[in-house]
Amino acid sequence: MKRLLIAIVIFLSVLDSMSQIPDIKEGAYKNSMYFEKGILLLRAEFRFKETGFGLDRTFYRVSTKDKIAKSQLKKHIIWGIYQNSVLYLNAMRLGMKKHYVVVQEIGKYCYLIGRPIKDISQQAAIGNAAFYGGLIGAGITNAAINAKINDQIHYLVNLDTGVPHLVTQPYLEHILAADEKLLTKYKDELNPHYLSVMLNYVGLLNAMYDN
């Protein structure tokens, strides 16, 4: 586990100088497409406060003294905030609980670490368990699903759609299909399921779109 974390840290430091979208304007953005096009919703000075420790250090509460920006924050109209070379995304707009999350890599496919999102089938399973087994049945099912998806916290957000996807082999192969050579190279990897390997190809794909 420690080796994997070290590899990710080294990889992210390389990506930082490799696949950034140039000339990003500081301020708040309404959605991912506006961010990609550089269309600002508003400018203001925001303050970010960490909400926890460990992985939670990527999660923040956001505040501002600007009255208009404060109103936009409360209504969750703001999709993301770019300030001091860091992009913070509104997790509620990604289907997560209320907080902002730091984007680890900015590109066509933004990489971030977020809390698990339950898909429709998982939500339906909890609802069915509640119907047949009451709160106890729902609690047991919810705990089982949380245990299953707890380590699947790595996401890619496609700026064209704003939709988050888990970093998995099938999804990576899907987006790498845009470059046949890159896809073939990835499939030839000895350990294509390693997170560090998958993130490396996300960086290469982002670099391709940046050029």
ZATOR-424193 format. One record per residue: residue number from 1; residue in one letter; chain; x, y, z of N, C-alpha, C, O in turn. Coordinates in steps of 0.2 Angstrom, whole numbers. Example, Ala and Ser with C-alpha at 12.3 -4.5 7.8 and 13.67 -1.06 7.14 Angstrom:
BEGIN
[node 1; A; A; [66; -28; 39]; [62; -22; 39]; [66; -16; 39]; [71; -17; 42]];
[node 2; S; A; [64; -11; 35]; [68; -5; 36]; [64; 0; 39]; [67; 6; 40]];
END
This chain:
BEGIN
[node 1; M; A; [4; -6; 0]; [0; 0; 0]; [4; 6; 0]; [3; 11; -4]];
[node 2; K; A; [10; 6; 4]; [14; 12; 4]; [17; 13; -2]; [18; 19; -4]];
[node 3; R; A; [19; 8; -6]; [23; 9; -12]; [18; 12; -17]; [20; 16; -21]];
[node 4; L; A; [11; 10; -17]; [7; 12; -21]; [6; 20; -20]; [5; 24; -25]];
[node 5; L; A; [5; 22; -14]; [4; 29; -12]; [10; 33; -15]; [9; 39; -17]];
[node 6; I; A; [16; 30; -14]; [22; 34; -16]; [22; 35; -23]; [24; 40; -26]];
[node 7; A; A; [20; 29; -27]; [20; 30; -34]; [15; 35; -37]; [16; 38; -41]];
[node 8; I; A; [9; 35; -33]; [4; 40; -35]; [6; 47; -34]; [5; 52; -38]];
[node 9; V; A; [10; 48; -28]; [12; 55; -27]; [17; 57; -32]; [17; 63; -34]];
[node 10; I; A; [22; 53; -34]; [27; 54; -39]; [24; 56; -46]; [25; 60; -49]];
[node 11; F; A; [19; 52; -47]; [15; 52; -54]; [11; 59; -54]; [12; 62; -59]];
[node 12; L; A; [8; 61; -48]; [4; 67; -48]; [9; 73; -49]; [7; 78; -52]];
[node 13; S; A; [15; 73; -46]; [20; 78; -47]; [22; 79; -54]; [23; 85; -56]];
[node 14; V; A; [22; 73; -58]; [24; 74; -65]; [19; 77; -69]; [20; 81; -73]];
[node 15; L; A; [12; 75; -67]; [7; 77; -71]; [6; 84; -70]; [3; 88; -75]];
[node 16; D; A; [7; 87; -64]; [6; 94; -63]; [10; 99; -68]; [7; 104; -70]];
[node 17; S; A; [15; 96; -71]; [19; 100; -76]; [18; 98; -83]; [21; 100; -88]];
[node 18; M; A; [13; 93; -83]; [12; 89; -90]; [6; 91; -93]; [6; 92; -100]];
[node 19; S; A; [0; 91; -90]; [-6; 91; -93]; [-11; 96; -90]; [-17; 95; -89]];
[node 20; Q; A; [-9; 102; -89]; [-13; 107; -86]; [-16; 111; -92]; [-13; 113; -97]];
[node 21; I; A; [-23; 113; -91]; [-26; 117; -96]; [-23; 124; -95]; [-23; 127; -89]];
[node 22; P; A; [-20; 127; -100]; [-17; 134; -99]; [-22; 140; -98]; [-28; 139; -100]];
[node 23; D; A; [-19; 145; -95]; [-23; 151; -94]; [-30; 150; -91]; [-35; 153; -94]];
[node 24; I; A; [-30; 147; -86]; [-37; 146; -82]; [-38; 153; -78]; [-34; 155; -75]];
[node 25; K; A; [-44; 155; -79]; [-46; 162; -76]; [-48; 160; -68]; [-51; 155; -67]];
[node 26; E; A; [-45; 164; -64]; [-47; 163; -57]; [-54; 165; -55]; [-56; 171; -58]];
[node 27; G; A; [-58; 161; -52]; [-65; 163; -50]; [-69; 157; -50]; [-67; 151; -50]];
[node 28; A; A; [-76; 158; -50]; [-81; 152; -49]; [-84; 151; -56]; [-85; 155; -60]];
[node 29; Y; A; [-86; 145; -57]; [-88; 142; -63]; [-95; 139; -62]; [-96; 136; -57]];
[node 30; K; A; [-100; 140; -67]; [-106; 137; -67]; [-107; 130; -68]; [-110; 126; -65]];
[node 31; N; A; [-103; 127; -73]; [-102; 120; -74]; [-96; 118; -78]; [-92; 123; -79]];
[node 32; S; A; [-95; 112; -79]; [-89; 110; -82]; [-87; 112; -89]; [-81; 114; -91]];
[node 33; M; A; [-92; 113; -93]; [-91; 115; -100]; [-89; 123; -100]; [-85; 125; -104]];
[node 34; Y; A; [-92; 127; -95]; [-90; 134; -95]; [-83; 134; -92]; [-79; 139; -95]];
[node 35; F; A; [-81; 130; -88]; [-74; 130; -85]; [-69; 128; -91]; [-64; 131; -92]];
[node 36; E; A; [-71; 123; -95]; [-67; 121; -101]; [-66; 127; -106]; [-61; 127; -109]];
[node 37; K; A; [-71; 131; -107]; [-71; 136; -111]; [-69; 143; -108]; [-68; 148; -112]];
[node 38; G; A; [-68; 143; -102]; [-65; 149; -98]; [-70; 154; -97]; [-69; 160; -97]];
[node 39; I; A; [-77; 152; -96]; [-82; 157; -95]; [-84; 157; -88]; [-86; 152; -85]];
[node 40; L; A; [-82; 163; -85]; [-83; 163; -77]; [-90; 165; -76]; [-94; 168; -79]];
[node 41; L; A; [-92; 162; -70]; [-99; 164; -67]; [-98; 171; -63]; [-102; 175; -63]];
[node 42; L; A; [-92; 171; -59]; [-91; 177; -55]; [-84; 177; -52]; [-81; 171; -52]];
[node 43; R; A; [-81; 182; -50]; [-75; 183; -47]; [-76; 185; -39]; [-80; 189; -38]];
[node 44; A; A; [-72; 182; -35]; [-73; 183; -28]; [-67; 180; -24]; [-64; 176; -27]];
[node 45; E; A; [-66; 182; -18]; [-61; 179; -14]; [-64; 174; -9]; [-68; 175; -5]];
[node 46; F; A; [-62; 167; -10]; [-65; 162; -7]; [-60; 159; -1]; [-54; 160; -2]];
[node 47; R; A; [-63; 157; 4]; [-59; 154; 9]; [-60; 146; 10]; [-66; 144; 9]];
[node 48; F; A; [-55; 142; 10]; [-56; 135; 11]; [-54; 132; 17]; [-48; 133; 19]];
[node 49; K; A; [-58; 128; 21]; [-56; 125; 27]; [-56; 118; 26]; [-62; 115; 25]];
[node 50; E; A; [-51; 114; 28]; [-51; 107; 28]; [-56; 104; 33]; [-57; 107; 38]];
[node 51; T; A; [-59; 98; 31]; [-65; 95; 35]; [-62; 89; 39]; [-66; 87; 42]];
[node 52; G; A; [-56; 87; 37]; [-54; 81; 41]; [-47; 79; 40]; [-43; 84; 38]];
[node 53; F; A; [-45; 73; 41]; [-38; 71; 40]; [-38; 65; 35]; [-43; 63; 33]];
[node 54; G; A; [-31; 63; 34]; [-30; 58; 29]; [-33; 60; 22]; [-31; 65; 20]];
[node 55; L; A; [-37; 55; 19]; [-39; 57; 13]; [-44; 63; 13]; [-45; 66; 8]];
[node 56; D; A; [-47; 64; 19]; [-52; 69; 20]; [-48; 76; 19]; [-52; 81; 19]];
[node 57; R; A; [-42; 76; 19]; [-38; 82; 18]; [-39; 85; 11]; [-37; 91; 9]];
[node 58; T; A; [-42; 81; 6]; [-44; 84; 0]; [-51; 87; 0]; [-54; 89; -5]];
[node 59; F; A; [-55; 87; 6]; [-61; 89; 6]; [-61; 96; 10]; [-58; 97; 15]];
[node 60; Y; A; [-65; 101; 8]; [-65; 107; 11]; [-72; 110; 11]; [-77; 109; 8]];
[node 61; R; A; [-73; 115; 16]; [-79; 119; 17]; [-77; 126; 14]; [-71; 128; 14]];
[node 62; V; A; [-81; 129; 10]; [-80; 135; 7]; [-84; 141; 10]; [-90; 140; 11]];
[node 63; S; A; [-81; 147; 10]; [-84; 153; 13]; [-82; 159; 9]; [-76; 158; 6]];
[node 64; T; A; [-85; 164; 9]; [-83; 170; 6]; [-87; 176; 9]; [-93; 175; 12]];
[node 65; K; A; [-84; 182; 9]; [-88; 188; 12]; [-92; 192; 6]; [-96; 196; 8]];
[node 66; D; A; [-90; 190; 0]; [-94; 192; -6]; [-101; 190; -5]; [-103; 184; -5]];
[node 67; K; A; [-106; 195; -5]; [-113; 193; -4]; [-116; 189; -10]; [-120; 184; -9]];
[node 68; I; A; [-114; 191; -16]; [-117; 188; -22]; [-114; 180; -22]; [-118; 176; -23]];
[node 69; A; A; [-107; 180; -21]; [-104; 173; -21]; [-107; 169; -16]; [-108; 163; -16]];
[node 70; K; A; [-108; 172; -10]; [-111; 168; -4]; [-118; 165; -6]; [-120; 160; -4]];
[node 71; S; A; [-122; 169; -9]; [-129; 167; -11]; [-128; 161; -16]; [-132; 156; -16]];
[node 72; Q; A; [-123; 162; -21]; [-122; 156; -26]; [-120; 150; -23]; [-122; 144; -25]];
[node 73; L; A; [-116; 151; -17]; [-113; 145; -14]; [-119; 141; -10]; [-120; 135; -10]];
[node 74; K; A; [-124; 145; -7]; [-129; 142; -3]; [-134; 138; -8]; [-137; 133; -6]];
[node 75; K; A; [-135; 141; -14]; [-139; 138; -19]; [-136; 132; -23]; [-139; 129; -27]];
[node 76; H; A; [-130; 131; -22]; [-126; 126; -25]; [-126; 127; -33]; [-126; 123; -37]];
[node 77; I; A; [-126; 134; -35]; [-125; 135; -42]; [-118; 135; -44]; [-117; 133; -50]];
[node 78; I; A; [-113; 136; -40]; [-106; 135; -42]; [-104; 128; -43]; [-105; 124; -38]];
[node 79; W; A; [-102; 126; -48]; [-99; 120; -50]; [-92; 119; -47]; [-90; 114; -44]];
[node 80; G; A; [-88; 124; -48]; [-81; 124; -46]; [-78; 130; -45]; [-80; 135; -48]];
[node 81; I; A; [-72; 131; -41]; [-69; 137; -40]; [-62; 136; -41]; [-58; 131; -39]];
[node 82; Y; A; [-59; 140; -45]; [-51; 140; -47]; [-48; 146; -43]; [-49; 151; -45]];
[node 83; Q; A; [-44; 144; -39]; [-40; 149; -35]; [-33; 147; -33]; [-33; 141; -30]];
[node 84; N; A; [-28; 151; -34]; [-22; 150; -32]; [-19; 143; -35]; [-16; 139; -32]];
[node 85; S; A; [-21; 142; -42]; [-19; 137; -46]; [-22; 130; -43]; [-19; 125; -45]];
[node 86; V; A; [-27; 130; -39]; [-30; 124; -37]; [-38; 124; -39]; [-41; 130; -39]];
[node 87; L; A; [-40; 119; -42]; [-47; 118; -44]; [-51; 114; -38]; [-49; 109; -37]];
[node 88; Y; A; [-56; 118; -36]; [-61; 114; -31]; [-67; 113; -34]; [-70; 118; -37]];
[node 89; L; A; [-70; 107; -33]; [-77; 105; -36]; [-82; 105; -31]; [-80; 102; -25]];
[node 90; N; A; [-88; 107; -32]; [-94; 106; -28]; [-96; 98; -28]; [-98; 96; -33]];
[node 91; A; A; [-94; 95; -22]; [-96; 88; -22]; [-103; 86; -23]; [-105; 81; -26]];
[node 92; M; A; [-107; 91; -21]; [-115; 89; -22]; [-117; 89; -29]; [-121; 86; -31]];
[node 93; R; A; [-113; 93; -33]; [-114; 93; -40]; [-112; 86; -43]; [-113; 85; -49]];
[node 94; L; A; [-108; 83; -40]; [-105; 76; -42]; [-109; 70; -39]; [-107; 64; -40]];
[node 95; G; A; [-114; 72; -35]; [-118; 66; -32]; [-116; 64; -25]; [-118; 59; -23]];
[node 96; M; A; [-111; 68; -22]; [-108; 66; -16]; [-112; 71; -11]; [-116; 75; -12]];
[node 97; K; A; [-109; 70; -4]; [-112; 75; 1]; [-109; 81; 1]; [-104; 83; -3]];
[node 98; K; A; [-112; 86; 5]; [-110; 93; 4]; [-103; 94; 6]; [-101; 93; 12]];
[node 99; H; A; [-98; 96; 2]; [-92; 99; 3]; [-88; 100; -4]; [-92; 99; -9]];
[node 100; Y; A; [-82; 103; -4]; [-79; 104; -10]; [-73; 99; -10]; [-70; 98; -5]];
[node 101; V; A; [-71; 97; -16]; [-65; 92; -16]; [-60; 95; -21]; [-62; 98; -26]];
[node 102; V; A; [-54; 94; -19]; [-48; 96; -23]; [-47; 92; -29]; [-47; 85; -29]];
[node 103; V; A; [-46; 95; -35]; [-45; 91; -41]; [-37; 90; -41]; [-33; 94; -41]];
[node 104; Q; A; [-35; 83; -42]; [-28; 82; -42]; [-24; 83; -48]; [-18; 84; -48]];
[node 105; E; A; [-28; 82; -54]; [-26; 84; -60]; [-31; 87; -64]; [-37; 85; -65]];
[node 106; I; A; [-29; 93; -67]; [-34; 96; -72]; [-33; 95; -79]; [-27; 95; -81]];
[node 107; G; A; [-38; 93; -82]; [-37; 91; -89]; [-44; 89; -92]; [-49; 90; -89]];
[node 108; K; A; [-45; 87; -98]; [-51; 85; -101]; [-54; 80; -96]; [-60; 80; -95]];
[node 109; Y; A; [-50; 75; -93]; [-52; 71; -88]; [-49; 73; -82]; [-43; 71; -80]];
[node 110; C; A; [-53; 76; -77]; [-50; 78; -71]; [-50; 72; -66]; [-55; 69; -65]];
[node 111; Y; A; [-45; 71; -63]; [-44; 66; -58]; [-45; 69; -51]; [-42; 74; -49]];
[node 112; L; A; [-49; 66; -47]; [-50; 68; -40]; [-51; 62; -35]; [-53; 56; -38]];
[node 113; I; A; [-50; 63; -29]; [-52; 58; -24]; [-58; 60; -20]; [-58; 66; -18]];
[node 114; G; A; [-64; 56; -21]; [-70; 58; -18]; [-73; 52; -14]; [-71; 47; -14]];
[node 115; R; A; [-78; 54; -10]; [-82; 49; -6]; [-86; 45; -11]; [-88; 47; -16]];
[node 116; P; A; [-87; 38; -9]; [-90; 34; -14]; [-97; 36; -16]; [-101; 39; -12]];
[node 117; I; A; [-99; 35; -22]; [-106; 36; -24]; [-109; 30; -26]; [-107; 26; -29]];
[node 118; K; A; [-115; 29; -23]; [-119; 23; -24]; [-123; 24; -31]; [-126; 29; -33]];
[node 119; D; A; [-123; 19; -35]; [-126; 19; -42]; [-134; 17; -41]; [-136; 16; -35]];
[node 120; I; A; [-137; 18; -46]; [-145; 17; -46]; [-146; 10; -43]; [-151; 9; -39]];
[node 121; S; A; [-143; 5; -45]; [-145; -2; -43]; [-143; -3; -35]; [-147; -7; -32]];
[node 122; Q; A; [-138; 0; -33]; [-136; 0; -26]; [-141; 3; -22]; [-143; 1; -16]];
[node 123; Q; A; [-143; 9; -24]; [-149; 13; -21]; [-155; 9; -20]; [-159; 9; -15]];
[node 124; A; A; [-157; 6; -26]; [-163; 2; -26]; [-162; -4; -22]; [-167; -6; -18]];
[node 125; A; A; [-156; -7; -21]; [-156; -13; -16]; [-157; -11; -9]; [-160; -14; -5]];
[node 126; I; A; [-155; -5; -7]; [-156; -2; 0]; [-163; -1; 1]; [-166; -2; 6]];
[node 127; G; A; [-166; 2; -5]; [-174; 3; -4]; [-178; -3; -3]; [-182; -3; 0]];
[node 128; N; A; [-176; -8; -7]; [-179; -15; -7]; [-178; -18; 0]; [-183; -21; 3]];
[node 129; A; A; [-172; -17; 3]; [-171; -20; 9]; [-175; -17; 15]; [-177; -20; 19]];
[node 130; A; A; [-176; -10; 14]; [-180; -6; 19]; [-187; -8; 18]; [-191; -9; 23]];
[node 131; F; A; [-190; -10; 12]; [-197; -12; 11]; [-198; -18; 14]; [-203; -19; 18]];
[node 132; Y; A; [-193; -23; 13]; [-195; -30; 16]; [-192; -31; 23]; [-195; -35; 27]];
[node 133; G; A; [-187; -28; 25]; [-183; -29; 31]; [-183; -23; 36]; [-180; -24; 41]];
[node 134; G; A; [-186; -18; 34]; [-187; -12; 38]; [-180; -8; 39]; [-175; -10; 35]];
[node 135; L; A; [-179; -4; 44]; [-173; -1; 45]; [-167; -5; 46]; [-161; -4; 44]];
[node 136; I; A; [-168; -11; 49]; [-162; -15; 51]; [-160; -18; 44]; [-154; -19; 43]];
[node 137; G; A; [-165; -21; 40]; [-163; -23; 33]; [-159; -18; 29]; [-154; -20; 26]];
[node 138; A; A; [-162; -12; 29]; [-159; -7; 25]; [-152; -5; 28]; [-147; -4; 24]];
[node 139; G; A; [-151; -5; 34]; [-144; -4; 37]; [-139; -9; 36]; [-133; -8; 34]];
[node 140; I; A; [-141; -16; 36]; [-137; -21; 34]; [-135; -21; 27]; [-129; -21; 25]];
[node 141; T; A; [-139; -19; 22]; [-138; -19; 15]; [-133; -13; 14]; [-129; -13; 10]];
[node 142; N; A; [-135; -7; 17]; [-131; -1; 16]; [-124; -2; 18]; [-119; 0; 15]];
[node 143; A; A; [-123; -6; 24]; [-116; -7; 26]; [-112; -12; 22]; [-106; -11; 20]];
[node 144; A; A; [-116; -17; 19]; [-113; -21; 14]; [-110; -18; 8]; [-105; -19; 5]];
[node 145; I; A; [-114; -13; 5]; [-113; -9; -1]; [-107; -5; 1]; [-102; -4; -3]];
[node 146; N; A; [-107; -1; 6]; [-102; 3; 8]; [-95; 0; 9]; [-90; 2; 6]];
[node 147; A; A; [-95; -7; 11]; [-89; -10; 12]; [-86; -12; 5]; [-80; -13; 4]];
[node 148; K; A; [-91; -13; 0]; [-89; -16; -6]; [-86; -10; -10]; [-81; -11; -14]];
[node 149; I; A; [-89; -4; -10]; [-86; 2; -14]; [-82; 7; -10]; [-80; 12; -13]];
[node 150; N; A; [-80; 5; -4]; [-76; 10; 0]; [-69; 11; -3]; [-67; 17; -2]];
[node 151; D; A; [-66; 7; -6]; [-60; 8; -9]; [-60; 11; -16]; [-55; 13; -19]];
[node 152; Q; A; [-66; 12; -19]; [-67; 14; -25]; [-68; 22; -25]; [-74; 24; -26]];
[node 153; I; A; [-63; 25; -23]; [-64; 32; -22]; [-61; 37; -27]; [-60; 43; -26]];
[node 154; H; A; [-58; 34; -32]; [-54; 38; -37]; [-59; 39; -43]; [-61; 34; -46]];
[node 155; Y; A; [-59; 45; -45]; [-64; 47; -50]; [-61; 51; -55]; [-56; 55; -54]];
[node 156; L; A; [-64; 51; -61]; [-62; 55; -67]; [-69; 59; -69]; [-74; 56; -70]];
[node 157; V; A; [-68; 65; -70]; [-74; 69; -72]; [-72; 72; -79]; [-68; 76; -80]];
[node 158; N; A; [-76; 70; -83]; [-76; 72; -90]; [-79; 79; -91]; [-84; 80; -90]];
[node 159; L; A; [-74; 84; -93]; [-76; 91; -93]; [-82; 92; -98]; [-86; 97; -98]];
[node 160; D; A; [-82; 88; -103]; [-88; 88; -108]; [-95; 87; -106]; [-99; 90; -108]];
[node 161; T; A; [-95; 83; -100]; [-101; 81; -98]; [-102; 83; -90]; [-108; 84; -88]];
[node 162; G; A; [-97; 83; -87]; [-97; 85; -79]; [-99; 79; -75]; [-99; 79; -69]];
[node 163; V; A; [-99; 73; -78]; [-101; 67; -75]; [-95; 63; -72]; [-90; 62; -76]];
[node 164; P; A; [-95; 61; -66]; [-89; 57; -63]; [-90; 50; -64]; [-95; 47; -64]];
[node 165; H; A; [-84; 47; -66]; [-83; 40; -67]; [-78; 37; -62]; [-73; 40; -62]];
[node 166; L; A; [-79; 31; -60]; [-74; 28; -56]; [-68; 26; -61]; [-69; 24; -67]];
[node 167; V; A; [-62; 27; -58]; [-56; 25; -62]; [-55; 17; -62]; [-53; 14; -57]];
[node 168; T; A; [-58; 14; -67]; [-58; 7; -68]; [-55; 5; -75]; [-55; 9; -80]];
[node 169; Q; A; [-53; -1; -76]; [-50; -3; -82]; [-55; -2; -88]; [-54; 0; -93]];
[node 170; P; A; [-62; -5; -87]; [-66; -4; -93]; [-67; 3; -95]; [-68; 5; -101]];
[node 171; Y; A; [-68; 8; -90]; [-69; 15; -91]; [-63; 18; -95]; [-63; 22; -100]];
[node 172; L; A; [-57; 16; -92]; [-51; 19; -95]; [-50; 16; -102]; [-48; 20; -107]];
[node 173; E; A; [-51; 10; -104]; [-51; 7; -111]; [-56; 11; -115]; [-55; 12; -121]];
[node 174; H; A; [-62; 13; -112]; [-67; 16; -116]; [-65; 23; -118]; [-65; 25; -124]];
[node 175; I; A; [-61; 27; -114]; [-59; 34; -116]; [-53; 33; -120]; [-51; 38; -124]];
[node 176; L; A; [-49; 28; -119]; [-42; 28; -123]; [-44; 26; -130]; [-39; 26; -134]];
[node 177; A; A; [-50; 23; -131]; [-52; 21; -138]; [-51; 27; -143]; [-51; 26; -149]];
[node 178; A; A; [-51; 33; -140]; [-50; 39; -144]; [-43; 39; -148]; [-42; 43; -153]];
[node 179; D; A; [-38; 35; -145]; [-31; 35; -148]; [-29; 27; -148]; [-28; 24; -143]];
[node 180; E; A; [-30; 24; -154]; [-29; 17; -154]; [-22; 15; -152]; [-21; 9; -149]];
[node 181; K; A; [-17; 19; -153]; [-10; 17; -151]; [-9; 17; -144]; [-6; 13; -141]];
[node 182; L; A; [-12; 22; -141]; [-12; 23; -133]; [-16; 17; -130]; [-14; 14; -125]];
[node 183; L; A; [-22; 15; -133]; [-26; 10; -130]; [-22; 3; -131]; [-22; -1; -126]];
[node 184; T; A; [-19; 2; -136]; [-15; -4; -137]; [-9; -5; -132]; [-8; -10; -129]];
[node 185; K; A; [-6; 1; -131]; [0; 1; -127]; [-2; 0; -120]; [1; -4; -116]];
[node 186; Y; A; [-8; 2; -118]; [-11; 1; -111]; [-13; -6; -110]; [-11; -9; -105]];
[node 187; K; A; [-16; -9; -115]; [-18; -16; -115]; [-12; -21; -114]; [-12; -27; -112]];
[node 188; D; A; [-6; -19; -116]; [0; -23; -116]; [4; -22; -109]; [9; -25; -108]];
[node 189; E; A; [1; -18; -105]; [4; -17; -98]; [4; -23; -94]; [-1; -27; -95]];
[node 190; L; A; [9; -24; -90]; [9; -30; -86]; [4; -30; -80]; [1; -35; -78]];
[node 191; N; A; [3; -24; -78]; [-2; -23; -72]; [-7; -17; -74]; [-6; -12; -71]];
[node 192; P; A; [-11; -18; -79]; [-15; -12; -81]; [-20; -10; -76]; [-23; -5; -76]];
[node 193; H; A; [-21; -15; -71]; [-26; -13; -66]; [-23; -9; -60]; [-27; -6; -56]];
[node 194; Y; A; [-17; -8; -60]; [-14; -4; -55]; [-16; 4; -56]; [-16; 6; -61]];
[node 195; L; A; [-18; 7; -50]; [-20; 14; -50]; [-15; 18; -53]; [-16; 23; -58]];
[node 196; S; A; [-9; 17; -51]; [-3; 22; -54]; [-3; 21; -62]; [-1; 26; -65]];
[node 197; V; A; [-4; 15; -64]; [-3; 14; -71]; [-9; 17; -75]; [-8; 21; -80]];
[node 198; M; A; [-15; 16; -72]; [-21; 19; -75]; [-20; 27; -75]; [-22; 30; -80]];
[node 199; L; A; [-18; 30; -70]; [-17; 37; -70]; [-12; 40; -74]; [-13; 45; -77]];
[node 200; N; A; [-7; 36; -76]; [-2; 38; -80]; [-5; 38; -87]; [-3; 43; -91]];
[node 201; Y; A; [-9; 34; -89]; [-13; 34; -96]; [-18; 40; -96]; [-19; 43; -101]];
[node 202; V; A; [-21; 41; -90]; [-25; 47; -90]; [-21; 53; -92]; [-24; 58; -95]];
[node 203; G; A; [-15; 54; -89]; [-11; 60; -90]; [-9; 60; -97]; [-9; 65; -100]];
[node 204; L; A; [-7; 54; -100]; [-5; 54; -107]; [-11; 56; -112]; [-10; 60; -117]];
[node 205; L; A; [-17; 54; -110]; [-23; 56; -114]; [-25; 63; -113]; [-26; 66; -118]];
[node 206; N; A; [-24; 66; -107]; [-25; 73; -106]; [-20; 77; -110]; [-22; 82; -113]];
[node 207; A; A; [-14; 75; -110]; [-9; 78; -114]; [-10; 78; -122]; [-9; 83; -125]];
[node 208; M; A; [-13; 73; -124]; [-15; 72; -131]; [-21; 78; -133]; [-20; 81; -138]];
[node 209; Y; A; [-26; 78; -128]; [-31; 83; -129]; [-28; 90; -129]; [-31; 95; -132]];
[node 210; D; A; [-23; 91; -124]; [-21; 98; -123]; [-17; 101; -129]; [-16; 107; -131]];
[node 211; N; A; [-14; 96; -133]; [-10; 98; -139]; [-14; 100; -145]; [-11; 101; -150]];
END
